[in-house]
Amino acid sequence: MSIQKISHIGIAVESLEKWIPYYRDTLGLSFLGKEFVASEKVQVAFFQIGESRLELLEPTDDSSPIAKHLQTRGEGFHHIAYEVDDITKSLSDLEQKGVSLIHKKPKRGAHQSQIAFLHPSSTGKILTELCQSQSREDLADAEKN
Ligand code: ZN
């Protein structure tokens, strides 16, 4: 288990179009673009801050976990994501240490990353994501295929 850095901080919003101008124009952050993440039924927008990013999440379907968050808690902080070098090993390490996992196996996140969420009951109520960026070797393989 080796956490490399804060990958990103996730913020739930009703509308990307409403909030992108605040982060891009008012705060002056570097806007990296938007992406649809099918596994979470969200449209996301990323902004770079140093070596980390902000991730705005807008649900595209009422069954999205973000839609449920907005219904119960409204807009605002949603999750923190730590970058790890081996997400499968990190999940098994944490499970052995008694941490409840929402996802026992990683799934596909934005930018070809692999992600998994830890349960807030084990993390001081902070919804926590582990994120493994696609490795250079994987990128090379993807280009071949
Ligand atoms: Zn995230």
Boltz pocket constraint, residues with backbone or C-beta under 6 A from the ligand:
constraints:
  - pocket:
      binder: B
      contacts: [[A, 8], [A, 10], [A, 55], [A, 79], [A, 81], [A, 129]]
      max_distance: 6.0
